[in-house]
């Protein structure tokens, strides 16, 4: 028998191990495939003929042009207060009554004095005409008569003032008093407004002053009260410019423009938040694209059919109405990238999808 040395045994084991390892490497080795960057997919479209209006939009609040406080001319306890905020009242409607007891007493006293002096004056006047009394007596009697008549008329007027009447026809905006409370000549009992004459006072940035001051007749205004999705649509009305302030506020660098709402209807009320869009230039029959075609910085991409690449366009200072923008004439026949523009770069190949 042959004896295997220890050294030979170790070499044999190592040889087997190397063979096994090489075999495993050969069997598990995969072919390396180079990574290819996927071509981005985009959608494209050509400009179409449309209309763009140059405009600015400014927020504001609805106001009644004429808000009239109803102040009593006499003070006293309110004994009747039949109307509430929101009620429509005609001119001369009695809105409240003030306790007339003290004024009635003054009236009766003034009336008695007036009748007495009237009788005396009539008698002395007849005597004076017949030459039976002096000029001095006549003048004294007439002065007393005139003074008593003035007191009588004042007392009568105060009696009438205990009925507080509507000075104009309108809707009650504020009615904060009640029966039993004190009516005073320094505090309005109610506030009335003509709801058919509503305005918006806009604070317009200084840079638009020349536009509103010199071309206000060319500006078309639209007032919009935003609706609530699923409940009601926007309320929209045309408006006209009534007044443009002739100065700029030094603090805010704004100027005031007063606009009258032409069709207030039931959807506009004082205090409501609205938006006023002022269109000052119309561009008809021009080539347009949606503003969503542009990126946040205003740039966009056009598609080159010859090599399936896209080219970067800066597209600054374009005319837009917030929905569409006017495409320069040199690009009116170009394909614009309308979707996928945020994932491409200048000169990159793209894949167009329908």
C-alpha positions in Angstrom: 0.0 0.0 0.0 1.0 3.5 -0.8 1.2 6.1 2.0 0.0 9.6 1.2 2.0 12.3 2.8 0.3 15.1 4.8 1.6 17.7 2.3 0.1 15.9 -0.6 -3.3 15.6 1.1 -3.4 19.3 1.7 -2.6 20.2 -1.9 -5.2 17.8 -3.1 -7.9 19.4 -0.9 -6.9 22.9 -2.1 -7.0 21.8 -5.8 -10.5 20.5 -5.3 -11.6 23.7 -3.6 -10.2 25.8 -6.4 -12.0 23.7 -9.0 -15.3 24.0 -7.2 -15.0 27.7 -6.8 -14.2 28.2 -10.5 -17.0 26.0 -11.5 -19.5 28.0 -9.4 -18.2 31.3 -10.8 -18.5 30.0 -14.4 -22.1 28.7 -13.8 -23.3 31.8 -12.0 -21.7 34.5 -14.2 -24.2 36.7 -16.1 -23.7 38.7 -19.1 -23.4 42.5 -18.3 -26.0 44.7 -20.2 -25.3 48.4 -20.4 -28.1 50.7 -18.8 -30.0 52.8 -21.3 -31.7 56.0 -20.1 -35.4 55.8 -21.1 -36.6 58.4 -23.5 -39.2 60.7 -21.8 -42.7 60.7 -23.1 -44.4 64.0 -23.9 -47.6 65.3 -25.5 -47.5 68.1 -28.1 -50.0 70.5 -29.7 -50.0 73.4 -32.2 -51.3 76.9 -31.3 -54.9 77.6 -32.3 -56.7 80.8 -33.2 -58.3 82.5 -30.2 -58.9 85.7 -28.2 -56.9 87.1 -25.3 -57.9 90.0 -23.1 -55.2 91.9 -21.1 -56.6 92.4 -17.6 -55.8 92.8 -13.9 -57.8 91.3 -11.1 -58.2 93.1 -7.7 -60.0 91.9 -4.6 -62.4 94.1 -2.7 -65.7 94.2 -0.7 -69.2 95.2 -1.7 -70.6 98.4 -0.2 -73.8 100.2 -0.4 -73.1 103.5 -2.1 -75.4 105.4 0.3 -75.7 104.1 3.9 -78.1 106.3 5.8 -78.2 106.3 9.6 -81.6 106.9 11.0 -81.2 109.1 14.0 -84.1 110.3 16.1 -84.5 114.1 16.6 -85.8 113.7 20.1 -84.7 111.5 23.0 -86.8 109.1 25.0 -87.9 105.5 25.7 -88.6 103.5 22.5 -92.2 102.2 22.7 -92.4 100.6 19.2 -89.6 99.0 17.1 -91.4 96.7 14.6 -88.6 96.2 11.9 -85.5 94.1 11.8 -82.3 93.9 9.7 -83.0 92.7 6.2 -86.5 94.3 5.9 -87.2 96.6 3.0 -89.1 99.8 3.9 -90.6 102.6 1.9 -89.8 106.2 2.5 -91.8 107.8 5.5 -92.4 104.3 7.0 -92.6 104.7 10.8 -89.5 102.7 11.9 -89.8 103.4 15.6 -91.9 105.4 18.1 -90.6 107.2 21.1 -92.7 107.8 24.2 -94.5 111.1 23.5 -96.0 111.8 26.9 -93.5 114.5 28.0 -93.6 116.1 24.5 -97.4 116.1 24.5 -97.4 118.0 27.8 -95.0 120.6 26.4 -97.2 120.8 23.3 -100.4 121.4 25.3 -98.7 124.1 27.4 -97.4 125.8 24.2 -100.7 125.5 22.6 -102.6 127.2 25.5 -100.0 130.0 25.6 -100.2 130.5 21.8 -104.1 130.6 21.8 -104.0 133.2 24.6 -101.4 135.5 23.0 -103.2 135.1 19.6 -106.5 136.4 21.1 -104.7 139.3 22.8 -102.8 140.3 19.7 -106.0 140.1 17.6 -107.8 142.5 20.0 -104.9 145.0 20.2 -104.4 144.9 16.5 -108.0 145.9 15.9 -107.6 148.7 18.5 -104.4 149.9 16.8 -106.1 150.0 13.4 -108.9 152.2 14.8 -106.3 154.4 16.6 -107.4 153.4 20.0 -104.0 152.1 21.2 -100.3 153.0 20.8 -97.7 151.6 18.5 -95.8 150.4 21.6 -98.7 148.3 22.8 -99.1 146.9 19.3 -95.4 146.0 19.0 -95.4 144.4 22.4 -98.4 142.3 21.7 -97.1 141.2 18.4 -93.7 140.1 19.8 -95.5 138.0 22.5 -97.7 136.5 19.8 -94.7 135.6 17.5 -92.7 134.1 20.4 -95.7 132.0 21.5 -96.3 130.8 18.0 -92.6 129.8 17.6 -92.9 127.7 20.9 -96.1 126.2 19.7 -94.6 125.2 16.3 -91.5 123.7 18.0 -93.6 121.7 20.5 -95.8 120.4 17.6 -92.7 119.5 15.6 -91.2 117.6 18.6 -94.4 115.7 18.9 -94.1 114.6 15.3 -90.5 113.7 15.8 -91.5 111.0 18.3 -92.4 109.0 15.2 -89.1 108.1 13.6 -89.6 107.7 9.9 -87.5 106.3 7.1 -85.8 109.2 5.2 -85.6 107.1 2.0 -86.7 103.8 0.6 -84.2 101.0 1.3 -83.2 97.9 3.1 -82.4 97.9 6.8 -78.8 96.9 7.2 -78.4 97.4 11.0 -81.2 97.4 13.6 -79.5 97.1 17.0 -82.2 98.7 19.3 -85.4 97.3 20.8 -88.6 98.3 22.6 -87.9 99.7 26.1 -84.4 100.9 25.2 -83.4 104.6 25.1 -83.4 106.4 21.9 -81.0 109.3 21.8 -80.2 112.1 19.3 -76.6 111.0 19.3 -77.1 107.3 18.4 -78.6 105.9 15.2 -81.6 103.5 15.7 -81.1 101.9 12.3 -79.0 102.1 9.2 -80.7 102.0 5.8 -79.1 101.4 2.3 -80.3 101.3 -1.3 -79.5 97.7 -2.2 -79.9 98.5 -5.9 -77.0 100.9 -5.8 -74.0 98.8 -4.7 -70.3 99.8 -5.3 -66.8 98.4 -4.8 -64.0 100.6 -3.6 -60.8 99.2 -5.1 -57.3 99.9 -4.0 -55.4 99.8 -7.2 -51.5 99.7 -7.4 -49.9 102.9 -8.4 -48.4 101.5 -11.7 -52.0 101.4 -13.2 -52.8 105.0 -12.4 -52.3 106.3 -16.0 -54.4 103.4 -17.3 -57.4 104.2 -15.1 -57.0 108.0 -15.2 -56.7 108.4 -19.0 -58.4 105.3 -20.4 -61.2 104.5 -18.0 -63.8 104.5 -20.8 -61.9 101.7 -22.5 -61.8 99.5 -19.4 -64.4 96.7 -19.1 -65.1 95.6 -15.6 -66.5 92.3 -14.3 -67.4 91.7 -10.7 -67.3 88.1 -9.5 -68.4 86.6 -6.2 -66.7 83.2 -5.9 -69.1 80.3 -5.5 -68.7 77.0 -3.7 -68.2 73.9 -5.7 -71.2 71.6 -5.6 -73.4 74.3 -4.0 -73.7 77.3 -6.3 -71.8 78.9 -9.2 -70.0 82.2 -9.2 -72.2 85.3 -9.2 -71.1 87.6 -12.0 -72.1 91.1 -12.9 -70.7 93.8 -15.2 -69.6 97.1 -13.5 -68.8 100.6 -14.5 -66.2 103.0 -13.1 -67.8 105.9 -11.2 -64.7 107.6 -9.8 -60.9 107.5 -9.9 -59.1 109.2 -7.1 -56.8 112.0 -8.3 -54.0 111.1 -5.9 -51.8 108.2 -4.7 -51.7 107.2 -1.0 -48.2 107.8 0.2 -48.5 105.0 2.7 -49.9 102.2 0.6 -48.9 103.5 -2.9 -52.4 102.7 -4.1 -55.2 104.8 -5.4 -58.9 104.3 -5.0 -61.3 103.4 -7.8 -65.1 103.3 -7.2 -67.0 100.8 -9.3 -70.8 100.5 -9.5 -72.2 96.9 -9.8 -74.6 97.0 -12.7 -76.7 93.9 -11.9 -76.5 93.3 -8.1 -79.5 91.0 -7.9 -79.8 88.8 -4.8 -76.3 87.4 -4.9 -74.4 90.6 -3.9 -74.7 92.1 -0.4 -72.7 94.8 1.5 -69.6 93.3 3.1 -69.2 90.4 0.7 -65.7 89.5 -0.7 -65.5 89.8 -4.5 -63.0 90.0 -7.3 -63.0 92.7 -10.0 -61.4 91.9 -13.3 -60.5 95.0 -15.4 -60.0 94.2 -19.1 -58.1 97.0 -20.8 -57.0 95.5 -24.1 -58.5 92.9 -26.5 -56.5 90.7 -28.9 -58.7 88.9 -31.4 -57.8 86.3 -34.0 -54.4 85.5 -32.5 -52.5 82.2 -32.0 -52.7 81.1 -28.4 -51.7 78.2 -26.1 -52.8 77.3 -22.6 -50.8 78.9 -19.8 -50.2 75.4 -18.5 -47.8 74.9 -21.5 -45.3 77.2 -19.7 -43.3 76.1 -16.7 -43.2 78.0 -13.5 -40.4 80.3 -14.7 -42.4 81.1 -17.9 -40.3 79.0 -20.3 -41.6 76.2 -22.5 -40.4 73.7 -25.1 -41.1 73.1 -28.8 -40.9 69.8 -30.5 -38.6 69.2 -33.6 -40.1 66.6 -35.9 -36.9 66.1 -37.9 -34.9 64.6 -35.0 -37.5 64.0 -32.3 -35.8 66.5 -29.9 -37.1 69.4 -27.9 -35.8 73.0 -27.9 -36.0 75.4 -24.9 -37.8 78.7 -25.3 -37.6 81.5 -22.7 -40.9 83.1 -23.7 -40.8 86.2 -21.4 -43.2 89.1 -21.5 -45.9 87.3 -23.3 -49.5 88.6 -23.2 -51.8 86.4 -21.2 -55.3 86.5 -19.7 -54.5 83.9 -17.1 -55.9 81.0 -19.2 -54.1 81.4 -22.5 -51.1 83.3 -23.8 -50.3 84.8 -27.2 -47.7 82.8 -29.2 -45.2 84.9 -31.2 -45.8 84.7 -35.0 -42.5 82.8 -35.6 -43.8 79.9 -33.5 -47.4 79.8 -34.7 -46.8 76.6 -36.7 -44.6 74.9 -34.1 -45.5 72.0 -31.9 -45.4 72.9 -28.2 -44.8 70.4 -25.4 -48.0 70.5 -23.4 -47.3 67.7 -21.0 -44.0 66.4 -19.7 -42.1 69.7 -20.1 -40.9 69.5 -16.6 -38.8 66.4 -17.2 -36.9 67.3 -20.3 -34.0 69.5 -21.2 -32.8 71.4 -24.3 -31.8 69.1 -27.2 -33.1 65.9 -25.5 -34.8 63.2 -27.6 -38.4 62.5 -26.6 -41.2 60.1 -27.4 -44.5 61.7 -28.5 -47.6 60.1 -27.2 -51.1 60.7 -28.5 
